[in-house]
Amino acid sequence: MVGIVIISHCSNIGDDLIDFLNVFKTSDFEIVNGSDKNIQFGTTTEYVVEAIKKADKGEGVLVILDLGSSIDCAIHAKKLLEGKIKVEIADAPMIEGAISAVAVNDETIDLKTLKKIAEDSKEFRKVK
């Protein structure tokens, strides 16, 4: 199954979101916090690489993140892991994208499909 890594500039937000996301899980896959707990704000490429390694169970990892330097760290981590672990970064709102991805993730979903589902959350209208 596809693993999921959540990266926020605040590791507490990552932890809380993952606790919330566990409610939507219907299958056994990893959701890992890629926010570095050792620094007050943000993350590091090295921390993201380790989170991706932890989340990967052979089918790849979808990274869902907030903004700014978390994007740079995720892109660099993906490059470092090229040829070793399949990694995709979803261009999606962090909360909505994560909920969508977690809710549908099971043994029938591949990494590219899961990324598309997370990214489709951009089209969800809250108010008409």
FIZA-820352 format. One record per residue (C-alpha): x, z, y; residue number from 1. Coordinates in pm, 1 decimal. Last residue first. Layout:
% FIZA-820352
+----------+----------+----------+------+
|     east |       up |    north | rovo |
+----------+----------+----------+------+
|        X |        Z |        Y |  NUM |
...
+----------+----------+----------+------+
***
This chain:
% FIZA-820352
+----------+----------+----------+------+
|     east |       up |    north | rovo |
+----------+----------+----------+------+
|  -2152.1 |   -312.5 |   2812.7 |  128 |
|  -1947.0 |     -0.6 |   2747.4 |  127 |
|  -1713.6 |     64.5 |   2457.4 |  126 |
|  -1621.7 |   -295.5 |   2383.5 |  125 |
|  -1407.6 |   -355.5 |   2078.8 |  124 |
|  -1195.9 |   -665.0 |   2144.8 |  123 |
|   -865.3 |   -478.9 |   2151.3 |  122 |
|   -956.5 |   -343.6 |   1805.7 |  121 |
|   -873.3 |   -691.8 |   1673.3 |  120 |
|   -507.4 |   -589.0 |   1692.4 |  119 |
|   -552.1 |   -325.1 |   1422.0 |  118 |
|   -733.0 |   -573.4 |   1196.9 |  117 |
|   -467.5 |   -837.8 |   1257.8 |  116 |
|   -188.4 |   -592.7 |   1169.1 |  115 |
|   -369.9 |   -493.9 |    849.2 |  114 |
|   -400.2 |   -859.8 |    751.7 |  113 |
|    -29.1 |   -922.1 |    809.0 |  112 |
|     67.8 |   -610.4 |    607.8 |  111 |
|   -147.8 |   -684.2 |    304.1 |  110 |
|   -481.9 |   -523.5 |    223.3 |  109 |
|   -619.6 |   -503.4 |   -134.2 |  108 |
|   -439.9 |   -176.2 |   -222.4 |  107 |
|   -610.7 |      8.3 |     62.3 |  106 |
|   -600.2 |     25.6 |    441.3 |  105 |
|   -946.4 |    -28.1 |    591.8 |  104 |
|  -1002.1 |    302.4 |    776.1 |  103 |
|   -632.7 |    351.4 |    854.6 |  102 |
|   -597.8 |     19.1 |   1033.6 |  101 |
|   -915.4 |     53.3 |   1239.9 |  100 |
|   -838.3 |    413.3 |   1337.6 |   99 |
|   -481.7 |    321.5 |   1432.3 |   98 |
|   -589.4 |     27.5 |   1644.7 |   97 |
|   -848.7 |    235.2 |   1828.4 |   96 |
|   -603.9 |    516.7 |   1898.6 |   95 |
|   -296.0 |    312.5 |   1988.5 |   94 |
|   -458.9 |     21.5 |   2167.2 |   93 |
|   -323.4 |   -284.0 |   1987.5 |   92 |
|    -24.0 |   -514.3 |   1982.6 |   91 |
|     61.1 |   -408.2 |   1628.5 |   90 |
|    428.1 |   -397.0 |   1530.0 |   89 |
|    505.5 |   -540.8 |   1187.2 |   88 |
|    777.0 |   -422.1 |    950.2 |   87 |
|    877.2 |   -561.1 |    609.2 |   86 |
|   1160.9 |   -341.7 |    482.9 |   85 |
|   1513.6 |   -445.7 |    382.2 |   84 |
|   1561.4 |   -801.6 |    510.3 |   83 |
|   1515.2 |   -688.4 |    868.8 |   82 |
|   1553.0 |   -310.3 |    892.7 |   81 |
|   1777.5 |   -311.0 |   1200.6 |   80 |
|   1557.0 |   -573.4 |   1368.2 |   79 |
|   1242.0 |   -365.3 |   1307.7 |   78 |
|   1417.9 |    -57.8 |   1447.0 |   77 |
|   1507.9 |   -252.0 |   1763.6 |   76 |
|   1148.6 |   -365.3 |   1812.2 |   75 |
|   1018.2 |    -13.4 |   1747.3 |   74 |
|   1264.6 |    144.5 |   1991.2 |   73 |
|   1177.8 |   -109.7 |   2262.6 |   72 |
|    804.8 |    -54.1 |   2211.7 |   71 |
|    845.0 |    325.0 |   2221.7 |   70 |
|   1038.8 |    272.5 |   2545.6 |   69 |
|    728.7 |    169.3 |   2733.9 |   68 |
|    393.3 |    194.4 |   2562.9 |   67 |
|    168.9 |    355.2 |   2299.8 |   66 |
|    247.4 |    273.9 |   1941.6 |   65 |
|    120.6 |    140.3 |   1610.5 |   64 |
|    383.3 |     37.4 |   1357.5 |   63 |
|    264.3 |   -127.3 |   1035.8 |   62 |
|    493.8 |    -76.0 |    739.5 |   61 |
|    572.5 |   -285.4 |    435.3 |   60 |
|    437.1 |   -318.9 |     82.8 |   59 |
|    716.4 |   -132.6 |    -96.1 |   58 |
|    626.0 |    231.9 |    -36.1 |   57 |
|    739.4 |    234.7 |    325.0 |   56 |
|    630.4 |    532.0 |    536.7 |   55 |
|    954.6 |    728.6 |    494.3 |   54 |
|   1171.1 |    426.4 |    572.6 |   53 |
|    958.4 |    353.3 |    879.9 |   52 |
|    994.3 |    713.0 |   1000.7 |   51 |
|   1373.3 |    698.3 |    946.8 |   50 |
|   1399.0 |    377.2 |   1151.5 |   49 |
|   1179.7 |    530.4 |   1423.8 |   48 |
|   1409.5 |    834.2 |   1449.5 |   47 |
|   1715.5 |    610.9 |   1476.7 |   46 |
|   1550.8 |    399.6 |   1745.7 |   45 |
|   1486.2 |    710.9 |   1950.3 |   44 |
|   1168.2 |    877.2 |   2068.4 |   43 |
|    985.3 |    978.4 |   2380.8 |   42 |
|    961.0 |   1304.4 |   2574.5 |   41 |
|   1079.2 |   1653.0 |   2488.2 |   40 |
|   1338.4 |   1559.2 |   2231.1 |   39 |
|   1378.5 |   1686.6 |   1876.5 |   38 |
|   1024.4 |   1597.4 |   1767.2 |   37 |
|   1109.4 |   1226.5 |   1791.0 |   36 |
|    785.4 |   1030.7 |   1783.4 |   35 |
|    769.0 |    814.4 |   1470.8 |   34 |
|    491.8 |   1024.8 |   1316.3 |   33 |
|    423.4 |    903.3 |    964.7 |   32 |
|    103.0 |    787.5 |    797.7 |   31 |
|    179.6 |    731.7 |    429.4 |   30 |
|    -61.5 |    578.2 |    181.6 |   29 |
|   -310.8 |    713.0 |    -73.3 |   28 |
|   -650.0 |    554.9 |    -16.6 |   27 |
|   -975.4 |    635.2 |    165.7 |   26 |
|   -815.2 |    761.3 |    484.4 |   25 |
|  -1053.9 |    808.6 |    778.3 |   24 |
|  -1022.9 |   1188.3 |    807.5 |   23 |
|   -643.4 |   1152.4 |    783.0 |   22 |
|   -659.9 |    969.9 |   1116.0 |   21 |
|   -742.7 |   1291.5 |   1303.4 |   20 |
|   -439.1 |   1475.6 |   1167.2 |   19 |
|   -232.2 |   1163.7 |   1245.4 |   18 |
|   -362.7 |   1163.2 |   1602.3 |   17 |
|   -272.8 |   1530.1 |   1643.0 |   16 |
|     80.0 |   1477.7 |   1512.2 |   15 |
|    138.5 |   1172.4 |   1731.9 |   14 |
|     -0.4 |   1352.2 |   2037.0 |   13 |
|    231.3 |   1643.4 |   1958.9 |   12 |
|    524.7 |   1401.5 |   1931.8 |   11 |
|    470.8 |   1291.9 |   2292.1 |   10 |
|    588.3 |    946.0 |   2392.7 |    9 |
|    377.0 |    816.4 |   2107.2 |    8 |
|    477.7 |    631.1 |   1792.0 |    7 |
|    248.6 |    613.0 |   1487.8 |    6 |
|    395.9 |    472.0 |   1166.5 |    5 |
|    169.9 |    326.4 |    897.0 |    4 |
|    251.3 |    246.5 |    535.2 |    3 |
|    104.0 |    -54.3 |    359.5 |    2 |
|      0.0 |      0.0 |      0.0 |    1 |
+----------+----------+----------+------+
***
